[in-house]
Amino acid sequence: MATEKQKMLAGELYHAGDPELQADMAAAQRWMARYNDTAARVGLDRAARHRLLAEGLGTAGEGAVVRPPFHCDYGYNIHLGAGVFLNFNCVILDVVEVHIGDGTQIGPSVQILTADHPRDAQTRATGAEFGRPVRIGRDVWIGGGAILLPGVTVGDGALIGAGSVVTRDVPAGATVVGNPARVLPAR
């Protein structure tokens, strides 16, 4: 029988109150407290900050920068490519994998959400939830305050306007804006 963590990682219905998952979340909270404290620490060089970032994430590519404060569920499901930049106050709910490609730039207060809930009220009332992975390509630009919903894929070179709510996949090279985000016609 699969553990709740195995079910979570597979994108199946699971219960987040499971002791193993609660322990993982507590470990992530301790790491975030240390990482977010780096904003106040004068003299902490870029290499030391990157080592601390890599300690809490699944992958932190060379030159990846995450400005504190930063918030996530577990950390180990987040994979940042080389040269990725996340500005202040980003939130990544990473109950399943989030991949962010090389050179992608993400504005302040962006939310990347993989956590989802059953649409059936009776199932939802049990506390069960599930996740759908988010994949963001290379050289993507995401404006401040944008929200990416569970299961979306953003193609290479796409632009997501500030404040947009991305509910569907974004094609490579497309520009999307609005709520829900819609593709702008090519100029």
C-alpha positions in Angstrom: 0.0 0.0 0.0 1.3 3.4 -0.9 2.2 6.0 1.7 0.5 9.4 1.7 3.8 10.9 0.5 4.0 8.4 -2.3 0.4 9.2 -3.3 1.1 13.0 -3.1 4.2 12.7 -5.3 2.2 10.6 -7.9 -0.5 13.2 -8.1 -3.1 10.9 -6.5 -5.5 11.8 -3.7 -3.7 12.0 -0.4 -4.1 13.5 3.1 -1.7 16.3 4.0 -2.1 15.7 7.7 0.0 12.6 7.5 2.8 12.6 10.0 5.5 12.0 7.4 4.2 14.9 5.3 3.9 17.1 8.4 7.5 16.4 9.3 8.6 17.2 5.7 6.7 20.5 5.9 8.2 21.3 9.3 11.7 20.8 7.9 10.8 23.1 5.0 9.5 25.7 7.4 12.8 25.6 9.3 14.8 25.9 6.1 12.7 28.8 4.9 13.2 30.6 8.2 17.0 30.3 7.7 16.9 31.2 4.0 14.5 34.2 4.5 16.8 35.4 7.3 19.6 35.9 4.7 17.9 39.1 3.6 18.9 40.7 6.9 22.3 39.2 7.0 24.9 41.7 5.8 28.0 40.1 4.3 26.5 36.8 3.2 28.0 36.4 -0.3 26.2 35.1 -3.3 27.8 31.7 -3.2 26.8 31.1 0.4 23.2 32.2 -0.3 23.1 29.8 -3.3 24.4 26.9 -1.2 21.6 27.5 1.3 19.1 27.7 -1.6 20.3 24.4 -3.0 20.0 22.8 0.5 16.2 23.4 0.5 15.2 22.8 -3.1 15.2 19.8 -5.4 17.5 21.6 -7.8 19.0 25.0 -7.9 20.9 25.6 -11.1 24.0 27.6 -11.4 23.4 31.3 -10.8 19.8 30.8 -9.7 18.6 33.6 -7.4 15.6 33.6 -5.1 15.1 36.9 -3.2 13.7 36.4 0.2 11.1 36.2 1.5 10.2 33.0 -0.3 7.5 30.5 0.6 6.9 26.9 -0.4 5.3 23.7 1.0 8.2 21.2 0.8 11.0 22.6 -1.4 12.2 19.2 -2.6 9.7 19.3 -5.6 11.1 22.6 -6.9 13.6 22.5 -9.7 15.2 25.8 -10.9 17.4 25.9 -14.0 20.6 27.9 -14.5 20.1 31.7 -14.2 16.5 31.5 -12.9 15.5 34.6 -11.0 12.6 34.8 -8.5 11.9 38.3 -7.0 10.6 39.0 -3.5 7.7 37.2 -1.9 7.1 34.4 -4.4 5.0 31.4 -3.3 5.4 27.9 -4.8 3.0 25.3 -3.5 5.0 22.3 -4.5 3.0 19.1 -3.6 4.2 17.8 -6.9 7.1 18.9 -9.2 7.6 22.5 -10.4 10.2 22.8 -13.1 11.4 26.3 -14.1 13.7 26.5 -17.1 17.0 28.2 -17.5 17.0 32.0 -17.7 13.4 32.4 -16.6 12.6 35.6 -14.7 9.8 35.8 -12.2 8.5 39.0 -10.7 7.5 39.8 -7.1 4.6 38.1 -5.4 4.1 35.5 -8.1 2.2 32.3 -7.0 2.9 29.0 -8.6 0.3 26.5 -7.4 0.3 22.7 -7.9 -2.1 21.9 -5.0 -5.6 21.1 -6.1 -8.8 19.7 -4.5 -11.5 17.4 -5.6 -14.5 19.0 -7.3 -16.9 16.6 -5.6 -18.0 18.1 -2.3 -18.2 14.7 -0.5 -14.7 13.7 -1.4 -13.4 17.2 -0.7 -14.9 17.0 2.8 -12.6 14.1 3.6 -9.7 16.5 3.5 -8.2 14.7 0.5 -6.3 16.7 -2.1 -4.0 16.1 -5.0 -1.4 17.9 -7.1 -0.8 18.6 -10.8 2.7 19.6 -11.9 3.7 23.0 -13.3 6.3 23.3 -16.0 7.8 26.6 -17.1 10.1 26.7 -20.0 13.4 28.5 -20.7 13.6 32.3 -21.0 10.1 32.9 -19.8 9.2 36.3 -18.2 6.4 36.3 -15.6 5.2 39.7 -14.4 4.6 40.6 -10.7 1.5 39.2 -9.0 0.8 36.6 -11.7 -0.8 33.3 -10.6 -0.2 30.0 -12.3 -2.8 27.4 -11.5 -2.2 23.6 -11.1 -1.2 21.6 -14.2 -0.2 24.4 -16.5 2.8 24.3 -18.9 4.4 27.5 -20.1 6.4 27.2 -23.3 9.9 28.6 -23.9 10.1 32.4 -24.4 6.6 33.1 -23.3 5.6 36.4 -21.5 3.0 36.4 -18.8 1.7 39.9 -17.9 1.6 41.2 -14.4 -1.4 40.1 -12.4 -2.5 37.5 -15.0 -4.1 34.3 -13.8 -2.9 31.4 -16.0 -5.5 28.7 -16.1 -4.4 27.0 -19.3 -1.1 26.1 -21.1 0.8 28.9 -22.7 2.4 28.2 -26.1 6.1 28.9 -26.6 6.7 32.6 -27.6 3.2 33.7 -26.7 2.2 36.7 -24.6 -0.7 36.2 -22.2 -2.5 38.8 -20.1 -5.6 39.1 -18.0 -7.9 37.0 -15.8 -8.1 34.4 -17.1 -5.0 34.9 -19.1 -5.5 35.0 -22.9 -3.0 35.0 -25.7 -2.5 38.4 -27.3 -2.4 38.4 -31.1 1.0 38.6 -32.7 2.1 42.0 -33.8 
